[in-house]
Amino acid sequence: MSSLSLTLIGAAREASEAQVPGLVDHEFASRLAAKDHTLWGQAAEGEACQRLGWVSPFESSRPLVEQIAQLRRELSDEGVDRVVLAGMGGSSLAPEVICATAGVDLVVLDSTDPKQVAAALNHLERTVLVVSSKSGSTVETDSQRRIVQHAFHEAGIDPFRRTVVVTDPGSPMNEQAREQGVRAVFEADPSVGGRYSALTAFGLVPAGLAGADIDGLLDEAESAVDLLIEDDAANPGLQLGAAIGGSSPLRDKLIIADDGSPLVGLGAWIEQLVAESTGKAGTGLLPVIVADGEPELTRDADDSLVVQIVDADAEDGASVDGDPIDTVVSPHVVRTGGSLGAQFLLWEVATAVAGSLLGINPFDQPDVESAKVAARSLLDSPAPVSGEPVIDRAVEIRASGDDTLLSAAEVTVPHAVKALLDRVPENGYLAVMAYLDRISESHLEELRPQLSTLCGRPVTFGWGPRFLHSTGQFHKGGPAVGAFLQITTSADEDVAVPDRPFTLDELITAQANGDAQVLADHGRPVLQLHLSDRDSGIAQVIDAITTLAS
């Protein structure tokens, strides 16, 4: 049985009370359940009519459970118990949360950083590769697949016997996988977009092969369905969607913190779902993932709404009253908890509601493609980054979109970072974009709260190129109030991409430079810190920001 709790406080409660009656009169919930593609306006109808399978995924997902369990038993009998998932965005975030919450191991390969990818090429004798992509054309996933399969071959292991593919029916990757004779091909529902695919094959196959209880996950979600499709003021999907998307003026920074929840990493999944779905047409909602006691929780900003992920067993069910935890200063809070399956469905419904209230199409991602195009162009015709860098020991400093960032008489890392922080507007945010190894270099995230203290505004932290499939859409399509700190490096040991005319270092460099170029074209200020020596450069950047914050 699923548990689901929702408490709304302050502006969240006011927005819900103002917007939910209209949503009920509009029969939004029941029309969503009927897959009514007209709910988001005429301009969105073409996309929406192809993207509503997530509303009722159970018919196509239930048969997968036993198929996945049978394959897991076969692999286990062969001594294969390590799952490596090659996938980006919606293809990897949900399985990562499912497995972390279940306490089972899953190696998520969602990077083009040579160091991180090389580290995944261990224990191949007990590894199965799951390749997840709707089309198979995603350059990161295709590169990861080629590298791992080549490593299998070099180790004397049949690469196709150790490959499982999750993709759409009729996709190029589907056809290729069947021609190659891979171990298994799982077809996902093509009417579900990637970030809404947690309860489809994209979420279930890698998680189930890793040992998570995916049958129970579907039970949790299905038990919440009746509540979420009811045209009733007590519907938590309508309440949450109204709270995050219906405040006036809009509180467009969602400060997301875990408050004793057993759901590990849910905030990162919410981040992609909400940012990529809503960040367009100059509006949107920016999730900011924080920890208890960090600056965004200890200030009351009029454009922020605190979202706490709680333990539902400690809550009293849906409510519009209550008290936030002691470290939260803001009187405007959403507290939500429940089983993981129910939370997946709740946030998907709430995002669809918020999209309607914001007047945007929550199912497309027009600005994600722009960075991909720029990266492909740089791979096809490599060109030096414009402008000579300023050298500060192990860091090369460049600026894009705002030449005045480097106009000081003396330019060092601290000076340049301070200049960027000064460009963050009163209603803005800073985005840190680190094209490094998010596993071994995760301590870089400790810079996030320090930077927030320095600029007095929300700060997001994204690992490149992973964030390009998440907050990257909001960066270009959302309000033009962001400032951007990009950290890149060169590989100490590069990794070739088999049968492709580029290496991983060349790919991640093109992705970083392409994104900076697109941001600059949108008039966004970008400070680029390139580490000529990886280890000493990281230490130098950490020291510079820590010194500024002291």
Disulfide bonds with the S-S distance in Angstrom:
none
